[in-house]
């Protein structure tokens, strides 16, 4: 699809909800700038669509996958190995994500602790 075709296909969705002046300003930009803005907008939409709103969504998706595996019409050794490789990758991703979240929470709590200690010191030290 050419840049012009892409802009023509998505421009109405991109401009939806914007005022007439904003739409006219956008339409007056060069094709390259319009294309770039629309592609950035589409990437943002895809990112939002693939970002769960809660861990419940992840759990529900895993349950659907579990049902898919249980209902597989056949599963050869190659299929088994490919699925297990993905499961191993998933486990590693979950472990890494939990570790990163834990480290981030520790940093936040340490910073809060430093701020509280500073406030306590001010209160105790003087006035």
C-alpha positions in Angstrom: 0.0 0.0 0.0 1.4 3.4 -0.9 1.7 6.3 1.5 -1.2 8.1 -0.3 -3.4 5.0 0.0 -2.5 4.6 3.7 -3.4 8.3 4.4 -6.6 8.0 2.4 -7.6 4.9 4.3 -7.0 6.1 7.8 -7.3 9.9 7.7 -11.0 10.1 8.7 -10.4 7.8 11.7 -7.3 9.8 12.6 -9.2 13.1 12.5 -12.4 11.8 14.2 -13.3 14.1 17.1 -11.0 16.9 16.1 -12.3 20.4 15.3 -12.5 21.7 11.8 -9.5 24.0 12.2 -7.3 21.1 13.4 -8.5 18.9 10.6 -7.7 21.6 8.0 -4.2 22.2 9.5 -3.5 18.5 9.3 -4.8 18.2 5.8 -2.6 21.1 4.7 0.6 19.2 5.8 2.7 17.4 3.4 1.9 13.8 2.5 5.0 12.6 4.4 4.0 14.4 7.6 0.4 13.1 7.3 1.7 9.6 6.8 4.2 9.8 9.7 1.5 11.1 12.1 -1.0 8.4 11.0 1.5 5.6 11.3 2.5 6.8 14.8 -1.2 6.9 15.8 -1.7 3.4 14.5 1.3 2.1 16.4 -0.1 3.7 19.6 -3.5 2.0 18.9 -1.8 -1.4 18.4 0.2 -0.9 21.6 -3.0 0.0 23.6 -4.8 -3.0 22.1 -2.0 -5.4 23.2 -1.6 -3.9 26.7 -3.9 -5.6 29.2 -5.9 -3.4 31.5 -5.5 -6.0 34.3 -3.8 -9.3 35.1 -7.4 -10.8 34.9 -7.1 -10.3 31.1 -3.9 -12.3 31.0 -5.4 -15.1 33.1 -8.4 -15.3 30.9 -6.2 -15.5 27.8 -4.2 -18.3 29.4 -7.4 -20.2 30.1 -8.4 -19.8 26.5 -5.0 -21.1 25.4 -5.4 -24.0 27.8 -8.7 -24.9 26.2 -7.1 -24.7 22.8 -4.4 -27.1 23.8 -6.9 -29.5 25.4 -9.0 -29.4 22.2 -6.1 -29.8 19.7 -7.0 -32.4 17.1 -3.5 -33.8 17.1 -0.1 -32.9 18.6 3.0 -34.4 17.2 6.5 -34.3 18.8 7.4 -31.2 16.8 4.2 -29.4 17.9 4.8 -30.4 21.5 8.4 -29.0 21.4 7.3 -25.8 19.8 4.5 -25.3 22.4 6.8 -26.1 25.3 9.4 -23.6 24.0 6.7 -21.0 24.0 5.7 -22.0 27.6 9.3 -21.8 28.7 9.5 -18.3 27.2 6.3 -17.3 28.9 7.6 -18.5 32.3 10.8 -16.6 31.8 8.9 -13.5 30.9 6.6 -13.8 33.9 9.6 -14.3 36.2 11.4 -11.3 34.7 8.3 -9.1 34.9 7.7 -10.0 38.5 11.4 -9.3 39.3 11.3 -5.9 37.5 8.1 -4.9 39.3 9.5 -5.9 42.7 12.7 -3.9 42.0 10.7 -0.9 41.0 8.5 -1.1 44.1 11.7 -1.4 46.3 13.1 1.7 44.6 9.8 3.6 45.2 9.7 2.5 48.9 13.3 3.4 49.4 12.7 6.9 48.0 9.6 7.3 50.2 11.7 6.2 53.2 14.4 8.8 52.4 11.8 11.5 52.0 10.1 10.5 55.3 13.5 10.4 57.1 14.3 13.9 55.8 10.9 15.2 57.0 11.4 13.6 60.4 14.9 15.1 60.7 13.5 18.6 59.9 10.8 18.2 62.5 13.1 16.9 65.2 15.9 19.2 64.4 14.4 22.4 65.0 11.6 24.7 65.0 
